[in-house]
Amino acid sequence: MSGLQRRAENAALLAPIAGVSSDLSEALRLELADLADAARKYQAASISSNTIRAYNSDWEQFATWTARFGLDPLPAAPAVVALHLTALARSGRSVNTVRRRAAAIARAHRQGGHATPTADPDVLTVLEGIARQHGAPAKKKTALLRHPLLEIVSGIDVSTPAGLRDRALLLVGFALGLRRTELVSLLAEDLSSSPDGLFVQLPRSKTDQAGHGATLLLAYADSGNPCPVEALRAWIAHAKIVRGPIFRRLSKSGTVLGPLGDRSVALILKRRAGAVGKEPREFAGHSLRSGYATQAARDGHRTDVIAATTRHADQRTLAEYIHAGEGKAGTATVL
């Protein structure tokens, strides 16, 4: 490869990286270009080749459908996506096919740097209606395990106030196995630093009749997973929260308002799950807590250790609470 070709290739690799100085040495530019190339390969490896082929086919079909009506596929208006999914359902396509089409549309928008129209409430309700009329009978709400949680979190745009808040809410709720009422009741003054993360002081709960509360450790994440501690700190810093409720409502412009209600936990989880192509109806606010307990059991933790975090007074209740399929995976943390 000639020097000119190499410089052209390096420039193409570095193009998406903001702030790269034109004065940077050739050696450092090569190092950054190599890292950019490796990052793209990791991105390509995040989804199986079969799934990529299916998504590409789904996207082509969506683009063809929008072209028939003179509509824009990218970015697509939520109403356009809702109509397309409706057309699929009416043509007899399975619920899984409709969900995959929604996931493909969401992926194309994320890759293009656009907001995902599949996260819009109108699209979510259309998907719910399709599942209700054409899908299998409703199942028990799903326990949100580690890998689905990380998939949902990875789809959150954290350049927005809502993205910062929602990422922290989901990671903290899962990492501590909190009830939704406990999650939205967390106060800034309940937090204190620890070498291993943050101590979180919980007030009295329904199983704490003596009113002593409990102190839990919100630990730093292992193995490069998204960190609940860092996510929580990022949200608190952005919202400039010094005292009072940590998780708060936001205006459309991103202004921080009053505390979230406990029902908001389920709504946020459903919306974020739908944005990455998952079925929102499978999840509830309880899914974070049951997901923690089930994941901890699969990771090999004893029931009494799990109960120390979930604060179940009766381990028999906890055993019923953990969803079927638990086994030992040999890891020590849920994140």
TORTIVO-898217 format. One record per residue: residue in three letters; y, x, z of N, C-alpha, C, CB in turn. Coordinates in steps of 0.02 Angstrom, whole numbers, padded with zeros to 5 digits, always signed. Glycine has a CB too. Example, Ala and Ser with C-alpha at 12.3 -4.5 7.8 and 13.67 -1.06 7.14 Angstrom:
# TORTIVO-898217
ala-00284+00660+00390-00225+00615+00390-00165+00660+00390-00224+00565+00452/ser-00112+00642+00354-00053+00684+00357+00002+00645+00394-00030+00704+00286/
***
This chain:
# TORTIVO-898217
met-00060+00043+00000+00000+00000+00000+00062+00044+00000+00001-00048+00061/ser+00110+00029-00044+00171+00069-00048+00215+00054+00013+00209+00054-00113/gly+00264+00098+00024+00311+00087+00079+00350+00023+00071+00358+00145+00085/leu+00368+00006+00009+00405-00055-00005+00363-00117+00011+00428-00057-00077/gln+00299-00115-00009+00255-00171+00005+00245-00180+00080+00187-00162-00030/arg+00236-00124+00115+00226-00127+00187+00287-00157+00222+00210-00057+00215/arg+00347-00136+00201+00408-00163+00232+00415-00238+00218+00470-00126+00206/ala+00396-00258+00158+00400-00330+00141+00351-00370+00183+00385-00340+00066/glu+00290-00344+00193+00241-00379+00233+00263-00383+00306+00172-00344+00229/asn+00290-00328+00332+00314-00327+00401+00371-00378+00410+00338-00257+00420/ala+00415-00381+00361+00471-00428+00365+00446-00500+00368+00519-00419+00306/ala+00394-00515+00328+00366-00582+00328+00334-00599+00395+00314-00589+00272/leu+00300-00551+00425+00267-00563+00490+00319-00573+00545+00221-00506+00507/leu+00375-00536+00540+00424-00539+00594+00475-00595+00584+00460-00473+00598/ala+00473-00627+00527+00523-00679+00512+00529-00732+00566+00507-00712+00446/pro+00472-00757+00595+00478-00810+00645+00503-00786+00713+00411-00843+00655/ile+00510-00720+00723+00528-00694+00788+00604-00687+00791+00494-00626+00802/ala+00635-00725+00835+00708-00724+00840+00731-00661+00877+00734-00787+00876/gly+00787-00634+00856+00819-00580+00892+00793-00511+00878+00814-00593+00963/val+00752-00501+00827+00728-00434+00810+00784-00396+00777+00664-00437+00764/ser+00806-00343+00807+00862-00304+00782+00845-00269+00717+00886-00254+00834/ser+00893-00267+00671+00883-00231+00609+00882-00156+00621+00937-00248+00558/asp+00905-00135+00680+00906-00064+00697+00841-00040+00729+00964-00049+00743/leu+00794-00085+00739+00731-00066+00771+00693-00016+00728+00687-00128+00784/ser+00663+00034+00760+00628+00086+00722+00568+00057+00685+00605+00142+00769/glu+00548+00093+00632+00491+00070+00592+00428+00065+00634+00479+00118+00533/ala+00418+00112+00680+00358+00111+00722+00356+00049+00766+00355+00175+00766/leu+00413+00032+00796+00415-00027+00840+00409-00091+00799+00479-00028+00881/arg+00437-00092+00739+00430-00150+00696+00357-00160+00676+00475-00143+00633/leu+00323-00104+00662+00252-00107+00646+00212-00135+00705+00225-00038+00627/glu+00230-00113+00766+00194-00138+00825+00204-00213+00834+00219-00100+00888/leu+00266-00237+00825+00279-00308+00830+00244-00347+00775+00354-00322+00827/ala+00245-00319+00714+00212-00353+00658+00137-00359+00671+00224-00315+00593/asp+00107-00307+00699+00036-00308+00715+00021-00362+00767+00012-00239+00739/leu+00064-00367+00818+00055-00418+00869+00063-00488+00840+00104-00408+00927/ala+00112-00496+00795+00123-00561+00764+00063-00582+00722+00186-00560+00720/asp+00034-00533+00687-00025-00547+00646-00084-00567+00691-00044-00486+00603/ala-00093-00531+00747-00147-00546+00793-00138-00615+00824-00152-00493+00848/ala-00075-00632+00841-00061-00698+00870-00079-00754+00822+00013-00704+00890/arg-00064-00744+00758-00082-00795+00708-00157-00802+00703-00052-00776+00639/lys-00193-00747+00708-00266-00751+00705-00294-00788+00765-00296-00680+00701/tyr-00264-00777+00824-00286-00814+00883-00272-00888+00874-00250-00787+00946/gln-00214-00904+00846-00198-00975+00833-00250-01006+00786-00128-00982+00804/ala-00268-00968+00734-00317-00994+00686-00385-01004+00719-00323-00946+00627/ala-00400-00962+00769-00465-00966+00802-00468-01021+00855-00483-00900+00833/ser-00411-01052+00870-00409-01102+00924-00444-01166+00905-00338-01116+00944/ile-00453-01178+00840-00485-01239+00816-00540-01219+00768-00434-01287+00781/ser-00597-01252+00771-00653-01235+00728-00635-01247+00655-00715-01276+00746/ser-00669-01211+00611-00656-01218+00539-00670-01289+00515-00698-01167+00499/asn-00722-01320+00543-00738-01389+00523-00682-01438+00542-00804-01412+00556/thr-00654-01427+00602-00599-01470+00624-00537-01459+00581-00583-01457+00698/ile-00524-01396+00564-00466-01381+00521-00474-01415+00453-00458-01305+00512/arg-00535-01412+00425-00546-01444+00360-00535-01520+00366-00617-01429+00335/ala-00560-01549+00421-00551-01621+00430-00477-01638+00438-00591-01645+00492/tyr-00441-01598+00477-00369-01611+00487-00331-01604+00421-00341-01562+00539/asn-00348-01552+00382-00314-01542+00317-00327-01602+00271-00338-01477+00284/ser-00389-01626+00270-00405-01684+00229-00368-01745+00253-00481-01697+00229/asp-00365-01754+00319-00329-01811+00347-00255-01808+00328-00337-01813+00424/trp-00227-01749+00333-00156-01742+00318-00142-01757+00244-00132-01671+00335/glu-00185-01732+00200-00176-01745+00128-00179-01820+00114-00230-01708+00087/gln-00224-01855+00148-00229-01927+00137-00168-01964+00164-00292-01954+00171/phe-00142-01940+00221-00081-01970+00248-00022-01958+00200-00065-01941+00317/ala-00016-01896+00174+00038-01880+00128+00034-01922+00064+00037-01805+00110/thr-00028-01932+00040-00038-01973-00020-00017-02045-00006-00111-01970-00043/trp-00036-02070+00052-00019-02139+00070+00056-02149+00075-00052-02158+00137/thr+00091-02102+00107+00164-02108+00113+00198-02104+00045+00192-02055+00160/ala+00170-02062+00000+00200-02055-00067+00198-02121-00105+00163-02000-00106/arg+00146-02160-00095+00141-02225-00129+00201-02270-00114+00077-02261-00109/phe+00227-02263-00053+00281-02307-00032+00349-02272-00031+00266-02335+00037/gly+00350-02209-00055+00412-02171-00055+00436-02153+00014+00465-02210-00090/leu+00390-02142+00061+00407-02125+00130+00397-02051+00143+00364-02166+00179/asp+00433-02025+00192+00427-01954+00210+00368-01942+00257+00493-01929+00242/pro+00323-01896+00239+00267-01881+00284+00286-01831+00339+00209-01854+00245/leu+00338-01790+00326+00356-01737+00374+00431-01725+00373+00318-01672+00358/pro+00467-01742+00425+00441-01778+00483+00433-01852+00468+00488-01768+00544/ala+00381-01880+00495+00368-01952+00484+00396-01993+00541+00291-01964+00477/ala+00425-02049+00524+00449-02094+00576+00390-02124+00613+00494-02150+00545/pro+00395-02135+00679+00339-02166+00715+00315-02231+00684+00360-02179+00787/ala+00362-02272+00658+00343-02335+00627+00298-02324+00566+00405-02375+00607/val+00312-02271+00528+00271-02255+00470+00200-02237+00491+00302-02197+00429/val+00195-02197+00544+00129-02177+00569+00091-02238+00595+00135-02124+00625/ala+00126-02282+00631+00094-02343+00657+00067-02386+00600+00144-02384+00699/leu+00105-02392+00545+00082-02432+00488+00022-02399+00454+00139-02441+00438/his+00023-02333+00449-00033-02298+00417-00097-02307+00458-00016-02224+00409/leu-00092-02299+00523-00151-02308+00566-00177-02380+00563-00135-02288+00639/thr-00130-02427+00558-00149-02497+00550-00187-02508+00485-00087-02542+00552/ala-00163-02477+00431-00197-02482+00366-00267-02454+00369-00156-02446+00312/leu-00275-02399+00405-00342-02369+00412-00389-02417+00449-00338-02303+00451/ala-00364-02445+00504-00406-02490+00544-00425-02552+00504-00370-02511+00608/arg-00378-02579+00466-00392-02639+00427-00440-02626+00369-00328-02669+00400/ser-00443-02563+00348-00489-02545+00293-00560-02533+00317-00464-02483+00257/gly-00570-02539+00384-00637-02532+00411-00654-02463+00437-00686-02550+00360/arg-00605-02418+00439-00618-02351+00467-00633-02356+00542-00559-02303+00454/ser-00674-02310+00566-00693-02312+00636-00634-02292+00680-00753-02265+00649/val-00639-02310+00744-00587-02292+00792-00581-02216+00796-00601-02322+00861/asn-00637-02181+00795-00634-02108+00798-00598-02078+00738-00704-02079+00802/thr-00608-02108+00680-00573-02084+00620-00498-02095+00627-00600-02120+00557/val-00479-02153+00653-00408-02168+00663-00377-02118+00712-00398-02240+00687/arg-00413-02104+00766-00388-02057+00816-00381-01987+00786-00434-02055+00877/arg-00430-01967+00746-00427-01900+00715-00368-01896+00667-00492-01884+00679/arg-00355-01950+00630-00298-01951+00585-00234-01941+00625-00296-02017+00544/ala-00229-01976+00681-00169-01968+00724-00163-01896+00748-00173-02017+00784/ala-00219-01866+00767-00218-01796+00790-00196-01749+00735-00287-01775+00817/ala-00219-01762+00673-00200-01720+00616-00125-01726+00602-00240-01739+00554/ile-00099-01786+00607-00027-01796+00596+00013-01761+00650-00010-01872+00594/ala-00010-01766+00712+00024-01732+00768+00024-01657+00758-00009-01751+00835/arg-00033-01629+00737-00039-01557+00727+00009-01533+00673-00111-01538+00708/ala+00012-01570+00617+00056-01550+00563+00129-01549+00585+00047-01597+00503/his+00148-01598+00626+00217-01600+00651+00231-01543+00699+00231-01667+00685/arg+00184-01527+00743+00194-01470+00789+00201-01406+00750+00137-01465+00840/gln+00158-01396+00700+00161-01335+00660+00226-01330+00621+00102-01332+00612/gly+00254-01387+00603+00317-01387+00566+00379-01386+00610+00320-01447+00522/gly+00367-01384+00677+00424-01382+00723+00457-01448+00733+00473-01333+00699/his+00421-01503+00721+00449-01570+00729+00419-01605+00790+00437-01611+00665/ala+00455-01655+00815+00428-01697+00868+00367-01735+00842+00482-01746+00895/thr+00318-01744+00885+00257-01778+00863+00266-01854+00866+00196-01757+00906/pro+00265-01888+00809+00275-01961+00809+00219-01998+00844+00280-01986+00738/thr+00160-01966+00851+00105-02000+00884+00116-02009+00959+00040-01962+00873/ala+00167-01975+00987+00183-01983+01058+00228-02042+01070+00215-01919+01085/asp+00253-02073+01017+00298-02130+01024+00260-02190+01054+00329-02150+00956/pro+00292-02227+01101+00258-02284+01131+00231-02335+01081+00304-02319+01179/asp+00268-02346+01027+00245-02395+00977+00179-02373+00944+00298-02407+00924/val+00174-02308+00930+00112-02282+00900+00056-02285+00951+00122-02208+00876/leu+00070-02268+01014+00018-02270+01065-00009-02341+01075+00046-02243+01131/thr+00036-02390+01074+00012-02459+01084-00028-02483+01024+00071-02506+01096/val-00010-02461+00963-00051-02478+00905-00120-02447+00911-00016-02453+00839/leu-00124-02384+00933-00189-02352+00943-00230-02389+00996-00179-02278+00963/glu-00196-02409+01049-00232-02446+01102-00259-02513+01075-00185-02459+01162/gly-00218-02547+01035-00240-02610+01006-00298-02602+00958-00183-02644+00971/ile-00296-02549+00918-00352-02535+00872-00416-02521+00912-00335-02474+00827/ala-00409-02481+00965-00468-02466+01006-00495-02528+01040-00450-02413+01059/arg-00449-02572+01062-00471-02633+01096-00508-02681+01049-00410-02669+01127/gln-00483-02688+00988-00512-02735+00941-00572-02707+00903-00460-02758+00892/his-00572-02642+00891-00624-02614+00848-00668-02563+00883-00591-02581+00789/gly-00652-02545+00945-00690-02493+00979-00744-02520+01023-00644-02451+01019/ala-00776-02474+01059-00829-02491+01106-00798-02521+01169-00873-02429+01124/pro-00837-02555+01211-00811-02582+01273-00777-02529+01315-00866-02616+01313/ala-00727-02550+01353-00689-02502+01394-00735-02468+01444-00632-02538+01430/lys-00722-02403+01454-00761-02363+01501-00720-02351+01564-00783-02297+01468/lys-00754-02325+01614-00720-02303+01674-00670-02248+01655-00770-02277+01727/lys-00613-02246+01689-00563-02196+01673-00592-02126+01679-00502-02204+01720/thr-00572-02084+01632-00601-02017+01627-00571-01969+01678-00591-01989+01557/ala-00614-01929+01709-00590-01874+01751-00564-01820+01704-00647-01846+01798/leu-00502-01798+01714-00472-01749+01669-00493-01679+01691-00394-01755+01669/leu-00538-01649+01653-00564-01583+01670-00519-01528+01642-00636-01575+01643/arg-00537-01466+01658-00494-01409+01642-00476-01403+01568-00528-01345+01664/his-00527-01401+01525-00512-01388+01455-00472-01444+01422-00576-01377+01417/pro-00488-01508+01433-00445-01560+01406-00374-01557+01434-00474-01628+01420/leu-00368-01540+01498-00301-01534+01527-00261-01479+01492-00305-01518+01603/leu-00293-01421+01482-00258-01365+01449-00239-01383+01378-00301-01302+01451/glu-00282-01422+01345-00266-01444+01277-00204-01489+01277-00326-01481+01246/ile-00202-01534+01326-00144-01578+01331-00081-01539+01347-00156-01632+01385/val-00087-01493+01395-00028-01453+01416-00003-01409+01359-00046-01410+01477/ser-00049-01382+01319-00029-01338+01264+00011-01376+01211-00090-01305+01232/gly+00003-01442+01209+00040-01482+01160+00109-01504+01183+00000-01542+01142/ile+00128-01485+01244+00193-01505+01271+00247-01457+01249+00190-01510+01348/asp+00301-01483+01224+00359-01443+01204+00401-01429+01266+00402-01479+01149/val+00396-01368+01292+00431-01351+01354+00502-01326+01342+00392-01298+01392/ser+00527-01335+01282+00598-01320+01269+00641-01380+01288+00609-01302+01195/thr+00609-01435+01309+00646-01495+01330+00638-01506+01405+00620-01557+01291/pro+00686-01539+01437+00679-01554+01508+00617-01594+01524+00741-01591+01533/ala+00602-01645+01482+00542-01686+01494+00479-01644+01488+00540-01744+01445/gly+00479-01597+01441+00421-01554+01433+00409-01510+01493+00428-01511+01371/leu+00463-01481+01520+00457-01439+01580+00431-01479+01639+00525-01407+01597/arg+00460-01539+01648+00438-01582+01704+00366-01603+01696+00483-01643+01709/asp+00347-01627+01637+00280-01654+01627+00227-01600+01633+00275-01688+01560/arg+00241-01540+01607+00192-01485+01614+00181-01470+01688+00217-01422+01577/ala+00235-01465+01727+00228-01450+01798+00191-01507+01834+00296-01440+01830/leu+00208-01568+01818+00177-01626+01851+00101-01626+01840+00206-01691+01823/leu+00079-01616+01779+00008-01618+01764-00030-01559+01794-00004-01620+01689/leu-00001-01500+01789-00035-01441+01816-00039-01443+01892+00001-01377+01794/val+00015-01462+01925+00014-01465+01998-00032-01521+02023+00086-01477+02026/gly-00029-01579+01991-00072-01634+02011-00145-01617+02006-00058-01695+01969/phe-00163-01581+01952-00232-01561+01943-00252-01505+01991-00244-01538+01871/ala-00210-01454+01997-00227-01395+02037-00237-01412+02111-00174-01342+02030/leu-00200-01463+02135-00205-01482+02206-00245-01545+02218-00136-01491+02234/gly-00269-01577+02165-00307-01639+02173-00269-01693+02209-00371-01624+02211/leu-00206-01702+02191-00162-01747+02227-00169-01820+02205-00090-01726+02219/arg-00159-01865+02252-00150-01935+02235-00083-01941+02199-00153-01981+02298/arg-00077-01992+02157-00014-01998+02119+00045-02010+02166-00019-02055+02068/thr+00034-02045+02221+00089-02056+02269+00109-01991+02303+00068-02108+02322/glu+00061-01948+02316+00076-01883+02346+00115-01839+02297+00012-01848+02368/leu+00096-01843+02234+00126-01800+02183+00201-01816+02175+00090-01809+02116/val+00217-01881+02171+00288-01899+02161+00327-01895+02226+00293-01969+02131/ser+00293-01887+02283+00327-01882+02347+00341-01810+02368+00286-01915+02401/leu+00319-01761+02329+00331-01691+02346+00406-01677+02349+00297-01645+02296/leu+00427-01642+02401+00497-01624+02410+00506-01549+02402+00523-01647+02479/ala+00565-01529+02381+00579-01458+02374+00571-01421+02440+00650-01447+02347/glu+00589-01455+02495+00583-01423+02560+00511-01420+02585+00625-01461+02610/asp+00464-01450+02547+00393-01445+02564+00361-01380+02540+00355-01505+02535/leu+00399-01341+02501+00371-01281+02470+00392-01218+02508+00393-01275+02397/ser+00346-01171+02513+00362-01105+02541+00321-01052+02505+00349-01103+02618/ser+00348-00992+02501+00317-00939+02462+00255-00912+02497+00366-00883+02450/ser+00209-00889+02456+00148-00855+02478+00133-00800+02429+00088-00906+02484/pro+00102-00745+02451+00082-00692+02404+00036-00718+02349+00048-00635+02441/asp+00001-00773+02363-00047-00801+02315-00020-00860+02276-00110-00821+02351/gly+00043-00878+02288+00071-00935+02252+00124-00970+02294+00016-00984+02233/leu+00113-01035+02307+00159-01074+02348+00119-01116+02398+00203-01119+02303/phe+00143-01119+02460+00116-01166+02508+00151-01233+02497+00124-01141+02581/val+00112-01286+02497+00138-01354+02488+00121-01395+02550+00110-01387+02423/gln+00172-01417+02585+00162-01458+02644+00161-01531+02624+00216-01444+02697/leu+00104-01564+02636+00099-01635+02620+00112-01676+02682+00029-01651+02591/pro+00147-01732+02675+00157-01777+02732+00094-01816+02747+00216-01825+02719/arg+00098-01861+02792+00041-01903+02810+00014-01941+02750+00061-01952+02866/ser-00052-01944+02744-00084-01981+02689-00126-02037+02719-00128-01934+02645/lys-00157-02076+02675-00195-02134+02699-00256-02115+02739-00216-02178+02640/thr-00281-02052+02732-00339-02030+02771-00317-01987+02831-00388-01991+02727/asp-00252-01980+02840-00225-01939+02894-00190-01984+02945-00176-01885+02867/gln-00230-02022+02981-00202-02073+03026-00163-02042+03084-00257-02116+03053/ala-00178-01979+03101-00142-01946+03155-00073-01923+03133-00182-01887+03182/gly-00062-01922+03068+00004-01904+03041+00019-01830+03043+00056-01939+03078/his-00031-01787+03044-00020-01715+03048+00000-01686+02980-00082-01680+03073/gly-00018-01720+02926-00005-01691+02860-00055-01636+02845+00066-01665+02855/ala-00042-01599+02792-00087-01544+02772-00047-01493+02733-00147-01571+02731/thr-00068-01431+02737-00037-01377+02698-00088-01352+02649-00012-01319+02744/leu-00071-01355+02585-00116-01332+02531-00085-01272+02496-00129-01389+02481/leu-00128-01230+02468-00104-01173+02430-00106-01190+02356-00147-01110+02444/leu-00048-01189+02324-00045-01194+02251-00049-01123+02225+00022-01230+02227/ala-00108-01104+02200-00121-01035+02183-00100-01019+02111-00195-01019+02191/tyr-00084-00955+02101-00072-00931+02033-00135-00941+01991-00050-00857+02033/ala-00126-00955+01927-00184-00967+01883-00220-00902+01868-00161-01000+01818/asp-00285-00908+01856-00326-00851+01835-00335-00852+01760-00394-00853+01871/ser-00357-00796+01733-00383-00792+01664-00334-00813+01611-00445-00834+01658/gly-00269-00804+01624-00220-00818+01573-00207-00892+01561-00241-00788+01510/asn-00234-00936+01603-00221-01008+01595-00149-01023+01613-00270-01049+01638/pro-00121-01079+01588-00054-01099+01610-00051-01103+01686-00034-01167+01578/cys+00001-01076+01715+00004-01069+01788+00044-01126+01819+00035-01002+01807/pro+00014-01162+01866+00050-01217+01898+00110-01193+01939+00004-01257+01942/val+00104-01134+01969+00159-01107+02009+00219-01092+01964+00137-01043+02046/glu+00206-01056+01910+00261-01039+01864+00290-01101+01831+00236-00990+01810/ala+00247-01150+01814+00272-01211+01784+00316-01250+01832+00213-01256+01761/leu+00296-01252+01896+00336-01288+01946+00403-01254+01956+00297-01293+02012/arg+00402-01188+01961+00464-01151+01971+00511-01159+01911+00450-01076+01982/ala+00483-01160+01851+00524-01168+01791+00559-01236+01791+00482-01160+01727/trp+00523-01288+01810+00553-01355+01812+00607-01359+01867+00499-01409+01825/ile+00592-01333+01926+00640-01336+01981+00704-01298+01963+00609-01306+02045/ala+00695-01239+01931+00754-01200+01911+00796-01237+01859+00732-01131+01884/his+00762-01267+01811+00799-01303+01759+00837-01363+01789+00751-01328+01704/ala+00802-01400+01832+00832-01461+01860+00880-01446+01918+00778-01508+01884/lys+00882-01382+01939+00925-01361+01994+00912-01402+02057+00999-01368+01973/ile+00848-01410+02073+00828-01449+02131+00826-01404+02192+00759-01484+02120/val+00866-01420+02242+00868-01381+02304+00835-01419+02361+00940-01363+02323/arg+00848-01484+02363+00818-01527+02413+00797-01593+02381+00867-01540+02472/gly+00753-01628+02415+00733-01694+02392+00675-01693+02344+00790-01727+02359/pro+00660-01750+02313+00602-01756+02269+00603-01705+02212+00598-01826+02240/ile+00545-01677+02199+00540-01626+02146+00535-01659+02077+00479-01581+02158/phe+00493-01710+02072+00481-01741+02007+00526-01802+01999+00406-01761+01998/arg+00570-01798+01949+00622-01849+01943+00625-01878+01872+00690-01819+01961/arg+00655-01937+01869+00666-01969+01805+00719-01931+01765+00687-02043+01814/leu+00718-01941+01700+00766-01909+01655+00798-01962+01610+00733-01853+01614/ser+00862-01953+01596+00894-01996+01547+00873-01973+01477+00972-01995+01554/lys+00890-02012+01426+00873-01993+01357+00905-01927+01338+00895-02047+01309/ser+00961-01911+01369+00995-01848+01353+00970-01789+01395+01069-01855+01363/gly+00922-01803+01441+00894-01750+01482+00926-01742+01550+00898-01687+01446/thr+00972-01787+01568+01004-01783+01634+00953-01801+01688+01065-01830+01637/val+00952-01761+01741+00906-01773+01796+00931-01831+01839+00897-01709+01839/leu+00887-01879+01851+00905-01940+01888+00866-01943+01954+00891-02003+01846/gly+00848-02002+01976+00813-02012+02039+00739-01996+02034+00823-02082+02063/pro+00703-02005+02090+00631-01987+02092+00589-02030+02046+00606-01993+02162/leu+00535-02001+02021+00486-02038+01982+00449-02088+02027+00436-01990+01948/gly+00429-02144+01999+00383-02189+02034+00312-02166+02023+00393-02261+02010/asp+00266-02188+02066+00197-02164+02060+00164-02188+01995+00156-02188+02119/arg+00186-02244+01967+00157-02268+01905+00175-02222+01846+00180-02339+01890/ser+00228-02184+01854+00249-02139+01800+00198-02084+01787+00316-02107+01817/val+00158-02067+01838+00107-02015+01828+00058-02035+01774+00069-02001+01894/ala+00034-02096+01777-00013-02120+01726+00021-02125+01658-00041-02188+01745/leu+00082-02149+01656+00118-02157+01593+00129-02089+01559+00185-02192+01603/ile+00148-02039+01599+00159-01972+01571+00094-01943+01546+00190-01926+01624/leu+00040-01949+01585-00024-01923+01564-00048-01957+01500-00077-01932+01619/lys-00042-02023+01497-00064-02059+01436-00023-02037+01375-00057-02135+01447/arg+00043-02031+01384+00085-02012+01328+00069-01942+01303+00159-02016+01347/arg+00059-01895+01349+00044-01826+01330-00026-01820+01301+00051-01780+01390/ala-00073-01859+01326-00140-01859+01297-00139-01886+01226-00189-01900+01341/gly-00103-01941+01216-00098-01970+01150-00065-01923+01100-00059-02034+01153/ala-00019-01881+01124+00016-01835+01079-00030-01783+01048+00072-01801+01116/val-00087-01769+01081-00134-01720+01054-00197-01755+01027-00154-01668+01107/gly-00191-01820+01015-00245-01856+00982-00300-01883+01027-00276-01812+00934/lys-00288-01882+01093-00338-01910+01138-00324-01984+01149-00338-01872+01206/glu-00374-02020+01173-00367-02092+01185-00331-02104+01251-00437-02127+01185/pro-00269-02128+01250-00232-02137+01312-00266-02183+01362-00164-02164+01297/arg-00301-02234+01337-00332-02283+01382-00387-02253+01425-00359-02341+01342/glu-00411-02195+01407-00464-02164+01447-00438-02135+01513-00498-02109+01407/phe-00372-02126+01517-00345-02091+01574-00302-02136+01617-00304-02031+01551/ala-00298-02118+01682-00255-02152+01729-00225-02099+01775-00294-02206+01771/gly-00178-02120+01818-00149-02072+01864-00202-02039+01908-00098-02106+01908/his-00256-02075+01921-00311-02050+01962-00351-01995+01927-00358-02108+01980/ser-00343-01988+01861-00383-01940+01822-00371-01868+01843-00369-01948+01749/leu-00310-01852+01866-00296-01784+01888-00336-01768+01952-00220-01774+01901/arg-00335-01814+01999-00370-01803+02063-00446-01801+02053-00351-01858+02114/ser-00473-01850+02017-00545-01850+02005-00565-01791+01961-00567-01917+01973/gly-00520-01771+01916-00534-01713+01874-00539-01649+01915-00481-01706+01821/tyr-00493-01641+01963-00497-01583+02007-00564-01581+02043-00439-01583+02057/ala-00583-01637+02074-00644-01639+02114-00705-01625+02071-00652-01707+02148/thr-00708-01655+02012-00765-01645+01967-00767-01574+01941-00762-01694+01908/gln-00709-01546+01922-00707-01478+01897-00727-01428+01951-00637-01461+01870/ala-00702-01439+02012-00719-01394+02067-00794-01395+02080-00681-01414+02130/ala-00825-01454+02076-00898-01459+02085-00934-01422+02030-00920-01533+02087/arg-00911-01429+01968-00943-01394+01912-00934-01319+01918-00913-01418+01846/asp-00880-01298+01950-00868-01227+01959-00908-01198+02017-00794-01214+01969/gly-00946-01240+02051-00990-01215+02103-00964-01220+02174-01006-01146+02090/his-00906-01250+02185-00880-01257+02253-00920-01309+02292-00806-01277+02251/arg-00932-01295+02356-00967-01342+02398-00922-01403+02411-00987-01309+02465/thr-00955-01459+02427-00919-01521+02438-00869-01514+02496-00967-01578+02452/asp-00888-01478+02549-00842-01471+02606-00780-01431+02587-00877-01439+02665/val-00787-01383+02540-00730-01344+02517-00683-01387+02475-00754-01282+02476/ile-00713-01428+02432-00673-01474+02391-00636-01524+02436-00717-01512+02340/ala-00672-01549+02487-00642-01599+02532-00583-01570+02571-00695-01625+02581/ala-00583-01504+02582-00527-01474+02618-00463-01480+02578-00542-01400+02632/thr-00469-01481+02511-00410-01490+02469-00395-01564+02458-00420-01455+02402/thr-00446-01603+02441-00434-01674+02427-00421-01714+02490-00493-01704+02390/arg-00440-01685+02549-00430-01718+02613-00469-01782+02620-00357-01731+02624/his-00529-01784+02591-00575-01840+02602-00606-01832+02671-00630-01843+02546/ala-00597-01881+02714-00626-01877+02781-00701-01883+02779-00596-01931+02825/asp-00727-01921+02732-00799-01933+02727-00824-01900+02662-00816-02009+02728/gln-00867-01849+02669-00892-01814+02609-00936-01859+02566-00930-01752+02630/arg-00963-01912+02596-01003-01958+02555-00957-01995+02506-01040-02009+02600/thr-00896-02010+02528-00848-02041+02483-00830-01993+02426-00784-02061+02521/leu-00821-01930+02443-00805-01879+02392-00863-01872+02343-00791-01812+02425/ala-00924-01874+02367-00982-01867+02323-00984-01923+02272-01048-01866+02364/glu-00965-01983+02292-00962-02040+02246-00903-02032+02198-00957-02107+02284/tyr-00852-01999+02222-00790-01992+02186-00797-01943+02127-00734-01968+02233/ile-00840-01892+02136-00849-01842+02084-00889-01873+02027-00885-01779+02112/his-00864-01867+01966-00897-01899+01909-00962-01864+01891-00850-01899+01849/ala-01005-01900+01859-01072-01874+01843-01068-01812+01801-01112-01927+01807/gly-01119-01768+01809-01125-01710+01766-01106-01645+01799-01085-01719+01705/glu-01090-01646+01864-01069-01584+01895-01126-01534+01900-01040-01598+01964/gly-01109-01471+01897-01158-01417+01902-01120-01354+01915-01201-01411+01838/lys-01154-01298+01923-01121-01235+01939-01103-01197+01876-01165-01193+01985/ala-01041-01174+01874-01019-01134+01817-01003-01063+01838-00959-01165+01783/gly-01002-01049+01903-00994-00982+01927-00923-00957+01934-01030-00937+01884/thr-00872-00999+01922-00803-00978+01931-00776-01004+01997-00760-01003+01873/ala-00721-00974+02020-00697-00988+02088-00635-01032+02090-00683-00925+02123/thr-00602-01044+02033-00540-01083+02034-00543-01137+01980-00479-01038+02023/val-00501-01188+01987-00499-01240+01936-00450-01224+01881-00482-01307+01968/leu-00404-01177+01892-00358-01155+01840-00357-01078+01838-00286-01183+01852/
***
